[in-house]
Amino acid sequence: MAQGVVSDNWSLQDITTLFTEGFENYDAGEIVFNGEVHSYQPISSAIIQTEALFDFISDLILRDEILVEEKFTYSWERVHSPILEAKNLGVVRAYPFLSEPEKIAAPRDRILDHICSTESLRLSHQENVDGWNTNRQIPDPLLSATLWGGAGMCARSFVYEKGYTPHPLRKRLFLNSGFLLPAADALHQMTTFLEDQKVKVTKKIYGNDSLFSAYVNIPALPIRVIQEASSADQLIVTALQMRDDFQSLRDWLKMFQNAMSADDTKSLLNYRKQLDSVNQYVDKKIGFGAKNKPVKMEAGMGIFKIAMQGNPLENLKNQFGVRATLNKLVFGGAGAAELKKYVSMFGERESGVGYEIERYFTKKA
């Protein structure tokens, strides 16, 4: 089974605008909640564009295919951008989900019930439904795109048994409303694991000062792509070229995903043990060890110069295969230099927008 994901045309539209026009210098609206009342909280559109791009890069490298709703691809296909190269190669593929709308409708409505966790959200959504049914007019287009559209994409993911990478504003709505996507997505589990490892390494190196930020919250794969690309136009091409480099990890994720789909507990425990092995290796490499088994480190560390306590076989396994790939991603750069390079690629290194992006993605570890 192909290790595919359902993605939003909305995300690809925002990424296309980023490549063709640069960072958008205005605020988007994040739906937030205060008790039973929802409202819009401003967030920089440039941050939303960047998050969408970083999610897309990770999917480009580690998914077999990215499926988008065929009916709405016009939102990004009509403008020439590097994304079209991914479509030409078949990595991004339009799929006619709405050719069978009856399959989508019932799950979408149930999902809407779960996301509409407050009375104000339910009433506002109903106003959109009534306006559309009456005169094809929607009183709150942003709410419709975020809520109604997001529920529809979740339904596609459920019906066609694929993971889902939501647009950043939809992702925020899901999180803020308490709606959870299914846990059975191998890539999301692995990227969360990598993020946890990178935070741990950052704390060890930079500490956890109450005044200074330390952790750059960029996923590991976009960091690699930014390192290799020399311009903004090369980001997508570079990610596509890296697919060959990460074929083994993509195959591993496919097997991990198949085990999840089959609810194969024995196999799932094996995949988790491999991640646990990487976790233990990272701990040892940065000097975390059990009190009764202190870790010893040598300068100029090479494959056979690791002076570590513990299982020598596990240490050796972490030098090869998927575990070695994951370790390279953990230690492949904290992201601070790459974030500055990324902002510079779009000509915003010393601008207010550039400052907002750097500030947002740099957090206290």
C-alpha positions in Angstrom: 0.0 0.0 0.0 1.3 3.4 -0.9 2.3 5.6 2.0 0.2 8.5 0.9 -1.3 11.6 2.6 -4.2 13.8 2.0 -3.2 17.5 1.8 -4.9 20.8 1.4 -5.0 22.8 -1.8 -5.2 25.8 0.5 -1.7 25.0 1.7 -0.4 24.7 -1.8 -2.0 28.0 -2.7 -0.3 29.7 0.2 3.1 28.1 -0.7 2.6 29.2 -4.3 2.0 32.8 -3.2 5.1 32.6 -1.1 7.2 31.6 -4.1 5.7 34.0 -6.6 5.1 37.1 -4.4 7.1 36.5 -1.2 5.9 36.7 2.4 2.4 38.1 2.9 2.7 41.2 5.1 -0.7 41.0 6.9 -2.3 39.0 9.6 -4.4 35.8 9.2 -7.0 34.8 11.8 -6.5 31.9 14.1 -9.7 30.6 15.7 -9.3 30.6 19.5 -11.7 29.9 22.4 -12.5 31.7 25.6 -15.0 29.5 27.4 -18.0 29.1 25.1 -17.0 31.9 22.8 -14.7 31.7 19.8 -12.9 34.7 18.2 -10.1 35.4 15.8 -6.6 35.9 17.0 -4.2 37.6 14.6 -1.2 35.6 13.4 1.3 36.6 10.7 0.4 35.2 7.3 4.1 34.8 6.7 4.3 32.4 9.6 1.3 30.4 8.1 3.0 30.3 4.7 6.2 29.0 6.3 4.5 26.3 8.3 2.7 25.1 5.2 6.0 25.0 3.3 7.8 23.1 6.1 5.0 20.5 6.3 4.9 20.2 2.5 8.7 19.6 2.4 8.5 16.8 4.9 5.7 15.1 3.0 7.6 15.5 -0.3 10.5 13.6 1.0 8.9 10.9 3.1 5.5 10.3 1.5 5.0 8.1 -1.6 2.3 10.5 -2.8 0.5 13.6 -1.7 -3.2 13.6 -2.7 -5.1 16.8 -3.2 -8.8 17.4 -4.0 -9.0 17.5 -7.8 -11.8 20.0 -7.8 -9.7 22.8 -6.3 -6.2 22.4 -7.8 -6.9 25.5 -9.9 -6.0 27.6 -6.8 -2.3 26.9 -7.3 -1.9 25.2 -10.7 -2.7 28.3 -12.8 0.4 30.1 -11.4 3.9 28.9 -12.4 5.7 27.9 -9.2 8.2 25.2 -8.2 5.3 23.1 -6.8 4.4 22.2 -10.4 7.6 20.1 -10.6 6.3 17.9 -7.8 3.0 17.5 -9.7 4.8 16.7 -13.0 6.8 13.9 -11.2 3.6 12.5 -9.8 4.5 13.1 -6.1 1.6 15.5 -5.8 -1.5 14.0 -7.4 -5.0 15.3 -7.9 -7.6 12.8 -6.8 -11.4 13.1 -7.5 -12.6 12.6 -3.9 -15.8 14.4 -4.6 -16.8 12.0 -7.4 -18.4 10.1 -4.5 -19.7 12.9 -2.3 -22.1 10.6 -0.5 -19.1 8.8 1.0 -17.8 12.1 2.4 -21.0 13.7 3.7 -21.9 11.6 6.8 -18.3 11.5 8.3 -17.9 15.2 7.6 -21.0 16.1 9.5 -20.0 13.9 12.5 -16.5 15.5 12.5 -18.2 19.0 12.4 -20.1 18.0 15.5 -16.9 17.2 17.3 -15.0 20.3 16.2 -17.9 22.6 17.1 -17.1 22.3 20.8 -18.8 25.6 21.7 -22.2 27.1 21.2 -20.9 30.2 19.4 -19.0 28.0 16.9 -22.1 25.9 16.3 -24.2 29.0 15.7 -21.7 30.7 13.4 -21.3 27.5 11.4 -25.1 27.1 11.1 -25.3 30.7 9.8 -22.8 29.7 7.0 -24.8 26.6 6.2 -28.1 28.6 6.0 -26.5 31.4 3.9 -25.1 28.9 1.5 -28.4 26.9 1.2 -30.4 30.1 0.8 -28.5 32.2 -1.7 -25.0 30.7 -2.0 -23.6 33.4 0.3 -21.4 32.6 3.3 -21.4 35.2 6.1 -18.0 34.1 7.4 -15.8 32.8 4.6 -12.7 32.3 6.9 -14.7 30.2 9.3 -16.1 28.2 6.4 -12.7 27.5 4.9 -11.2 26.6 8.3 -14.0 24.6 9.8 -16.2 23.3 7.0 -13.3 22.7 4.7 -11.2 21.2 7.4 -13.9 18.7 8.4 -14.4 17.8 4.7 -10.7 17.0 4.4 -10.7 15.0 7.6 -13.6 13.0 6.2 -11.6 12.3 3.0 -8.7 11.1 5.1 -11.0 8.8 7.1 -12.9 7.4 4.1 -9.9 6.7 2.0 -7.7 5.6 4.9 -4.9 8.1 4.4 -3.1 10.4 6.8 -3.9 14.1 6.6 -1.6 17.1 6.7 -3.9 20.1 7.4 -3.4 23.7 6.5 -1.8 25.5 9.5 -5.0 27.5 10.3 -7.0 24.2 10.3 -4.4 22.5 12.4 -4.7 25.3 15.0 -8.5 25.0 15.0 -8.3 21.3 15.6 -5.9 21.8 18.5 -7.7 24.7 20.1 -11.1 23.0 19.9 -9.8 19.7 21.3 -10.4 17.8 18.2 -7.8 15.1 17.6 -6.7 13.5 14.4 -6.2 9.7 14.4 -2.9 8.7 15.9 -2.2 6.0 13.3 0.2 8.1 11.1 3.8 6.8 11.1 5.3 9.9 9.7 3.7 12.2 12.2 4.8 9.9 15.0 8.4 9.9 13.6 8.5 13.7 13.2 7.2 14.2 16.7 9.9 11.8 18.0 12.6 13.8 16.1 11.3 17.1 17.5 11.5 15.7 21.0 15.1 14.5 20.4 16.2 17.9 19.0 14.7 19.7 22.0 16.7 17.4 24.3 19.9 18.1 22.5 19.3 21.9 22.5 18.7 21.9 26.2 21.9 20.0 26.8 23.9 22.4 24.6 22.3 25.8 25.4 20.7 25.2 28.7 17.2 26.5 29.6 17.7 30.2 30.6 14.5 32.0 31.7 15.4 35.0 29.6 16.9 33.7 26.4 15.3 31.6 23.6 17.3 28.6 22.5 15.2 26.1 20.5 14.5 26.7 16.8 11.3 24.9 16.1 11.9 23.8 12.5 11.4 20.1 11.5 14.6 18.3 10.7 13.9 17.7 7.0 13.3 21.4 6.1 16.6 22.1 7.9 18.4 19.7 5.5 16.7 21.2 2.5 17.5 24.8 3.4 21.1 23.7 4.0 21.4 22.3 0.5 19.3 24.9 -1.5 21.0 28.1 -2.7 17.8 30.0 -3.4 14.0 30.0 -2.6 13.3 28.5 -6.1 15.5 25.5 -5.3 13.7 24.5 -2.1 11.1 22.2 -3.8 13.6 20.9 -6.3 16.1 20.1 -3.6 13.4 18.3 -1.5 12.4 16.2 -4.6 16.1 15.3 -5.2 16.4 14.2 -1.5 13.7 11.5 -2.0 16.4 9.1 -3.3 18.6 9.8 -0.3 15.7 9.0 2.1 14.3 6.0 0.2 15.2 3.6 3.0 13.5 5.7 5.6 10.5 6.1 3.4 10.3 2.3 3.0 10.6 1.9 6.7 7.8 4.3 7.3 5.6 2.5 4.8 6.1 -0.8 6.7 5.5 1.0 10.0 2.3 2.5 8.5 1.1 -0.9 7.2 1.6 -2.4 10.7 -0.6 0.4 12.1 -3.3 -0.2 9.5 -3.2 -3.9 10.3 -3.1 -3.3 14.1 -0.1 -5.6 14.2 1.0 -5.1 17.8 4.1 -7.3 17.5 5.4 -5.3 14.6 4.5 -2.0 16.1 6.4 -2.8 19.2 9.4 -3.6 17.1 9.3 -0.2 15.3 8.9 1.5 18.6 11.9 -0.4 20.0 14.0 1.0 17.1 12.9 4.5 18.0 13.7 3.7 21.7 17.1 2.6 20.6 17.7 6.0 18.9 16.5 7.8 22.0 18.9 5.9 24.2 21.7 6.5 21.7 21.0 10.2 21.7 21.0 10.3 25.5 24.4 8.6 25.6 25.9 10.8 22.9 24.9 14.0 24.7 26.0 12.7 28.1 22.8 11.5 29.7 23.2 8.2 31.5 22.0 6.3 34.5 23.6 7.4 37.8 25.2 4.0 38.3 26.5 3.9 34.7 28.1 7.2 33.8 28.6 8.0 30.2 32.1 8.5 28.8 32.7 10.5 25.7 35.8 10.8 23.5 36.7 13.8 21.3 36.7 13.2 17.6 34.0 10.6 17.8 33.9 8.1 15.0 32.0 4.9 14.4 34.4 2.8 16.5 35.5 5.5 18.9 32.3 5.7 20.9 33.2 5.2 24.6 29.7 4.5 25.9 28.4 2.3 28.6 25.5 0.0 27.7 24.8 -2.6 24.9 27.6 -2.4 22.3 25.4 -4.0 19.7 22.7 -1.3 20.1 25.4 1.4 19.8 26.7 -0.3 16.6 23.1 -0.6 15.2 22.8 3.2 15.5 25.6 3.7 13.1 23.8 2.1 10.2 20.4 1.9 8.4 17.3 3.8 9.5 18.6 4.5 13.0 21.7 6.2 11.6 19.5 8.3 9.3 17.4 9.4 12.3 20.5 10.2 14.3 21.8 12.3 11.5 18.6 14.3 11.4 18.7 14.8 15.1 22.3 16.1 15.0 22.1 17.7 11.6 21.7 21.3 12.8 19.8 23.1 15.4 18.1 25.3 12.8 19.2 28.8 13.8 21.5 29.4 10.9 19.0 27.8 8.5 16.2 30.0 9.7 18.2 33.1 9.0 19.2 31.7 5.5 15.5 30.9 4.8 14.4 34.4 5.6 17.2 35.8 3.5 16.1 33.7 0.5 13.0 35.8 0.3 14.8 39.1 0.8 13.5 39.7 4.4 16.6 39.2 6.5 16.4 42.5 8.3 12.7 43.4 7.8 9.8 43.3 10.3 8.4 40.3 8.6 11.7 38.5 8.9 12.0 39.4 12.5 8.5 38.0 13.2 9.3 34.7 11.5 12.6 34.3 13.4 11.0 35.2 16.7 8.1 32.8 16.2 10.1 29.8 15.3 12.7 30.4 18.1 11.4 29.3 21.4 12.5 28.6 24.9 13.8 25.0 25.1 
